[in-house]
Amino acid sequence: MEKIHYSGWDNCYRLSNGIVELIITSDIGPRIIRCGFINEKNLFYENPQETGRVGDNYWISYGGHRFWHAPENPIRTYYPDNYPVKIESTDKGLRSVQKVEETTWIQKSIELRIDNNNFIQIEHTLKNCGLWPVKLAAWAISVMRPGGFALLPLPDRGSHPQNLNPTSTLILWPYTDLSDCRYKYEYEYIKVAQDPNVRTPQKIGVSSHVGWLAYFNDDTLFVKYSPQQNGMTYPDLNSNMEVFVNQKILELETLSPLVEIAPGNSINHKEIWAIKKMAPGRLDAEAIYQIVCEIAPILQANM
């Protein structure tokens, strides 16, 4: 771990295993502003008009990987994370700890490390520092650079009449348009393309045990895995994985179960990421899906 200047912020921390690197801001956050192979493009989006800013009293997107609490609320969820966070060194990585939010009495922190397999472990924690129980879910959002496509996997397929019961739920928002050209529906997954020429926002979610989301861009594959917890209730009509897209970005989102947090208690939400460089050449969504299906069990075993 080393302290560096990055994108206009004087106090960032770089964590690396010599192959991939993460850069975490401490002037704002908690936020991972960069993720990628050393000396290559950031897999995450950075808004050039917002990098380096601090101290604003309203929410700013910045880019990178952020941490919210759900269900989404225009006041509570969009609490500004524009102020310094505490960076703590751990035996395997680092922890970024936000000050207690003044309007919610929730404190956010993320702990992360990189291993020698280029797997990145992220643990998101919400702590209730108030006087009353609060019902919340942790919400981990990776804001991806434009120009690629995401895969949202569907549960294991079956046949009729052997498999008669439904296995998952597709969640739609009031602005979801299933005829949008960025969606492509396949037998085992839904492809969501990021197209800078299409302005309208879209969002789609699923309730599924599969647990992974993927994004492919410029011959680099990013996979994040967070298992669904059986028997638990999730926010957003029981959605545990979501994809949001507009003309600038695409977001890969995972959520924890919706639970009541007693005063002084916390909830944790874990993700594991994999970054894989693909051989140059055109790879379609089906080829990427097959590759992710090989990676996902390895991520599951390393959770």
C-alpha positions as CSV (number, residue, x, y, z in Angstrom):
1,M,0.0,0.0,0.0
2,E,1.3,3.5,-0.9
3,K,-0.1,7.0,-0.7
4,I,-0.3,8.8,-4.0
5,H,-1.9,11.7,-5.9
6,Y,-4.5,10.6,-8.4
7,S,-7.0,12.5,-10.6
8,G,-6.8,15.7,-8.6
9,W,-7.1,14.1,-5.2
10,D,-3.9,14.5,-3.1
11,N,-4.6,11.7,-0.6
12,C,-5.3,8.5,-2.4
13,Y,-4.0,5.0,-1.6
14,R,-2.8,2.4,-4.1
15,L,-3.1,-1.3,-3.4
16,S,-1.5,-3.7,-5.8
17,N,-0.2,-7.2,-6.2
18,G,2.2,-6.2,-9.0
19,I,-0.3,-7.1,-11.7
20,V,-3.6,-5.3,-10.9
21,E,-4.1,-2.2,-8.8
22,L,-6.9,-0.5,-6.8
23,I,-6.8,3.2,-6.0
24,I,-8.9,4.3,-3.0
25,T,-9.7,8.0,-2.2
26,S,-9.4,9.3,1.3
27,D,-10.4,12.9,0.6
28,I,-13.9,11.6,-0.2
29,G,-15.5,8.2,0.2
30,P,-15.6,5.4,0.9
31,R,-14.8,4.9,-2.8
32,I,-12.6,2.8,-5.0
33,I,-11.9,5.2,-7.9
34,R,-9.7,2.9,-10.0
35,C,-9.5,-0.8,-10.7
36,G,-7.4,-2.4,-13.5
37,F,-4.2,-3.8,-14.7
38,I,-1.2,-1.6,-14.0
39,N,-0.4,0.9,-16.8
40,E,-3.7,0.1,-18.5
41,K,-7.1,1.7,-18.7
42,N,-9.3,2.1,-15.6
43,L,-12.1,-0.5,-15.8
44,F,-14.2,2.0,-13.8
45,Y,-15.7,5.2,-15.1
46,E,-14.3,8.5,-13.9
47,N,-16.2,11.8,-14.5
48,P,-13.5,14.3,-15.6
49,Q,-15.7,17.2,-14.5
50,E,-15.9,15.8,-10.9
51,T,-12.5,14.2,-10.1
52,G,-10.5,16.1,-7.5
53,R,-13.6,17.8,-6.0
54,V,-14.1,17.8,-2.2
55,G,-16.5,19.3,0.3
56,D,-19.6,19.7,-1.8
57,N,-22.9,19.6,0.2
58,Y,-24.8,17.5,-2.4
59,W,-24.2,14.1,-3.8
60,I,-21.7,13.7,-6.7
61,S,-21.3,10.6,-8.7
62,Y,-17.5,10.8,-9.4
63,G,-17.4,7.2,-10.8
64,G,-15.5,4.2,-9.5
65,H,-17.0,1.8,-7.0
66,R,-19.3,3.2,-4.3
67,F,-21.3,1.9,-1.4
68,W,-25.0,2.9,-0.7
69,H,-27.8,1.6,1.5
70,A,-31.1,0.4,0.1
71,P,-34.0,0.7,-0.6
72,E,-33.2,3.8,-2.7
73,N,-34.5,7.0,-1.2
74,P,-33.8,10.5,-2.7
75,I,-32.8,11.9,0.7
76,R,-31.3,9.0,2.7
77,T,-29.5,7.1,-0.1
78,Y,-27.9,10.2,-1.7
79,Y,-26.1,11.4,1.4
80,P,-23.0,13.2,0.1
81,D,-19.8,11.2,0.5
82,N,-17.7,14.3,-0.3
83,Y,-15.7,14.4,3.0
84,P,-12.5,12.7,4.2
85,V,-12.5,9.1,5.3
86,K,-10.1,7.2,7.6
87,I,-7.8,4.8,5.9
88,E,-6.6,1.9,8.1
89,S,-4.0,-0.6,7.1
90,T,-4.9,-4.3,7.7
91,D,-2.8,-7.4,7.6
92,K,-4.0,-8.2,4.1
93,G,-5.1,-4.8,2.7
94,L,-6.8,-1.7,3.9
95,R,-10.1,-0.4,5.3
96,S,-11.8,2.9,4.4
97,V,-14.1,4.2,7.1
98,Q,-16.6,7.0,6.7
99,K,-17.7,9.4,9.4
100,V,-21.2,8.7,10.7
101,E,-23.8,10.1,8.4
102,E,-25.4,13.0,10.2
103,T,-28.9,12.5,8.8
104,T,-29.0,8.7,9.1
105,W,-26.6,7.8,11.9
106,I,-25.2,5.0,9.6
107,Q,-21.5,4.6,9.2
108,K,-20.1,3.0,6.0
109,S,-16.8,1.2,5.6
110,I,-15.2,-1.0,3.0
111,E,-12.3,-3.4,3.5
112,L,-10.4,-4.8,0.6
113,R,-7.4,-6.9,-0.4
114,I,-5.9,-8.4,-3.6
115,D,-4.5,-11.9,-3.8
116,N,-2.0,-13.4,-6.2
117,N,-4.8,-14.8,-8.4
118,N,-6.0,-11.2,-9.2
119,F,-9.0,-11.9,-7.0
120,I,-10.2,-8.8,-5.1
121,Q,-12.1,-9.3,-1.9
122,I,-14.4,-6.5,-0.8
123,E,-16.3,-6.4,2.4
124,H,-18.9,-3.6,2.8
125,T,-20.2,-2.8,6.3
126,L,-23.1,-0.7,7.5
127,K,-23.1,0.1,11.2
128,N,-26.1,1.6,13.0
129,C,-24.7,4.3,15.3
130,G,-28.1,5.7,16.2
131,L,-30.5,5.1,19.0
132,W,-33.2,3.1,17.1
133,P,-33.3,0.0,14.9
134,V,-33.0,0.7,11.2
135,K,-34.1,-1.5,8.3
136,L,-31.6,-1.4,5.5
137,A,-29.7,-3.4,2.9
138,A,-26.1,-2.9,1.8
139,W,-25.8,-1.9,-1.9
140,A,-22.5,-2.3,-3.8
141,I,-22.2,-0.4,-7.1
142,S,-19.4,-0.7,-9.6
143,V,-19.6,2.1,-12.2
144,M,-18.0,0.7,-15.4
145,R,-16.3,2.6,-18.2
146,P,-18.5,3.1,-21.3
147,G,-18.3,1.0,-24.5
148,G,-18.7,-2.5,-23.2
149,F,-21.6,-4.9,-22.4
150,A,-22.8,-6.6,-19.2
151,L,-24.2,-10.1,-18.7
152,L,-27.0,-10.6,-16.2
153,P,-27.3,-14.4,-15.7
154,L,-30.5,-16.3,-15.5
155,P,-31.0,-19.3,-13.2
156,D,-30.3,-22.8,-14.4
157,R,-32.5,-23.7,-17.3
158,G,-34.8,-26.7,-17.3
159,S,-37.4,-28.4,-19.5
160,H,-41.2,-29.0,-19.6
161,P,-42.8,-31.0,-18.1
162,Q,-39.9,-32.0,-15.8
163,N,-39.5,-28.5,-14.3
164,L,-42.9,-27.0,-13.6
165,N,-42.1,-24.4,-10.9
166,P,-40.7,-20.9,-11.5
167,T,-37.1,-20.3,-10.4
168,S,-36.5,-16.5,-10.4
169,T,-38.0,-13.1,-10.7
170,L,-37.3,-10.3,-13.2
171,I,-37.6,-6.9,-11.6
172,L,-38.5,-3.8,-13.7
173,W,-38.5,-0.1,-12.8
174,P,-41.1,2.4,-14.1
175,Y,-38.6,3.6,-16.7
176,T,-37.6,0.1,-17.8
177,D,-38.3,-0.4,-21.5
178,L,-37.8,-4.1,-22.5
179,S,-37.8,-3.1,-26.2
180,D,-34.7,-0.9,-25.7
181,C,-32.0,-1.8,-28.2
182,R,-29.4,-2.2,-25.5
183,Y,-31.1,-5.4,-24.2
184,K,-30.7,-8.7,-25.8
185,Y,-32.5,-11.7,-24.2
186,E,-30.7,-15.0,-24.5
187,Y,-31.7,-18.5,-23.1
188,E,-29.2,-18.3,-20.2
189,Y,-28.5,-14.6,-19.7
190,I,-29.6,-11.1,-20.6
191,K,-27.0,-8.9,-22.4
192,V,-27.0,-5.2,-21.6
193,A,-24.9,-3.0,-23.9
194,Q,-23.5,0.4,-23.0
195,D,-24.1,2.7,-25.9
196,P,-22.9,6.4,-25.7
197,N,-25.4,7.3,-28.4
198,V,-28.5,6.2,-26.5
199,R,-29.5,8.7,-23.8
200,T,-32.4,7.1,-21.9
201,P,-31.6,5.4,-18.6
202,Q,-32.5,1.8,-18.2
203,K,-32.5,-0.6,-15.2
204,I,-33.3,-4.3,-14.7
205,G,-32.8,-6.7,-11.8
206,V,-33.2,-10.3,-10.9
207,S,-33.8,-12.5,-8.0
208,S,-31.3,-15.3,-8.7
209,H,-29.0,-17.7,-6.9
210,V,-26.4,-17.5,-9.7
211,G,-24.6,-14.7,-7.9
212,W,-22.4,-13.2,-10.6
213,L,-22.4,-10.1,-12.8
214,A,-19.9,-9.5,-15.6
215,Y,-18.8,-6.6,-17.9
216,F,-16.6,-7.0,-21.0
217,N,-14.8,-4.0,-22.5
218,D,-11.6,-3.6,-24.7
219,D,-10.5,-7.3,-24.3
220,T,-10.8,-7.1,-20.4
221,L,-13.4,-9.1,-18.5
222,F,-14.5,-7.9,-15.0
223,V,-16.6,-10.4,-12.9
224,K,-18.1,-9.7,-9.5
225,Y,-19.6,-12.5,-7.3
226,S,-21.9,-12.2,-4.3
227,P,-24.0,-15.2,-3.4
228,Q,-27.7,-14.9,-2.7
229,Q,-28.7,-15.9,0.8
230,N,-31.4,-18.5,0.8
231,G,-34.6,-17.7,2.7
232,M,-33.8,-13.9,3.1
233,T,-35.8,-11.0,1.8
234,Y,-34.0,-8.5,-0.5
235,P,-35.0,-4.9,-1.4
236,D,-36.4,-3.9,-4.8
237,L,-39.0,-6.7,-4.9
238,N,-36.5,-9.2,-3.8
239,S,-33.7,-8.2,-6.2
240,N,-30.2,-9.2,-5.4
241,M,-28.5,-8.3,-8.7
242,E,-29.1,-5.2,-10.9
243,V,-27.8,-3.5,-13.9
244,F,-28.3,0.3,-14.6
245,V,-27.2,1.9,-17.9
246,N,-27.3,5.3,-19.5
247,Q,-25.3,7.2,-22.2
248,K,-22.2,7.6,-19.9
249,I,-21.9,4.5,-17.7
250,L,-23.1,1.0,-16.9
251,E,-23.5,-0.1,-13.2
252,L,-23.1,-3.6,-11.9
253,E,-25.0,-3.7,-8.6
254,T,-25.3,-6.4,-5.9
255,L,-27.4,-6.1,-2.7
256,S,-27.5,-7.8,0.7
257,P,-30.7,-9.0,2.4
258,L,-33.0,-6.3,3.8
259,V,-32.6,-6.6,7.6
260,E,-33.2,-4.6,10.8
261,I,-30.0,-3.4,12.3
262,A,-30.2,-2.8,16.1
263,P,-28.3,0.2,17.6
264,G,-24.6,-0.6,17.7
265,N,-24.9,-3.5,15.3
266,S,-23.6,-3.9,11.7
267,I,-24.4,-5.9,8.6
268,N,-21.7,-7.1,6.1
269,H,-22.0,-7.6,2.4
270,K,-19.1,-9.4,0.6
271,E,-18.1,-9.4,-3.1
272,I,-15.2,-11.0,-4.8
273,W,-13.9,-9.6,-8.1
274,A,-11.9,-11.2,-10.9
275,I,-10.1,-9.4,-13.7
276,K,-9.1,-11.3,-16.8
277,K,-7.3,-10.2,-19.9
278,M,-8.6,-11.9,-23.0
279,A,-6.7,-12.6,-26.2
280,P,-7.1,-9.9,-28.8
281,G,-9.9,-10.5,-31.2
282,R,-13.7,-10.2,-31.3
283,L,-15.5,-12.2,-28.5
284,D,-19.2,-12.2,-28.5
285,A,-21.6,-12.4,-25.6
286,E,-21.9,-16.2,-25.8
287,A,-18.1,-16.8,-25.6
288,I,-17.9,-14.4,-22.6
289,Y,-20.8,-16.2,-20.9
290,Q,-19.0,-19.5,-21.2
291,I,-15.8,-18.0,-19.8
292,V,-17.6,-16.5,-16.8
293,C,-19.3,-19.8,-16.1
294,E,-15.8,-21.3,-15.7
295,I,-14.6,-18.4,-13.4
296,A,-17.7,-18.2,-11.2
297,P,-17.2,-21.5,-9.3
298,I,-13.6,-20.5,-8.5
299,L,-14.9,-17.2,-7.1
300,Q,-17.5,-19.0,-5.1
301,A,-14.8,-21.3,-3.6
302,N,-12.7,-18.2,-2.6
303,M,-15.4,-16.3,-0.9
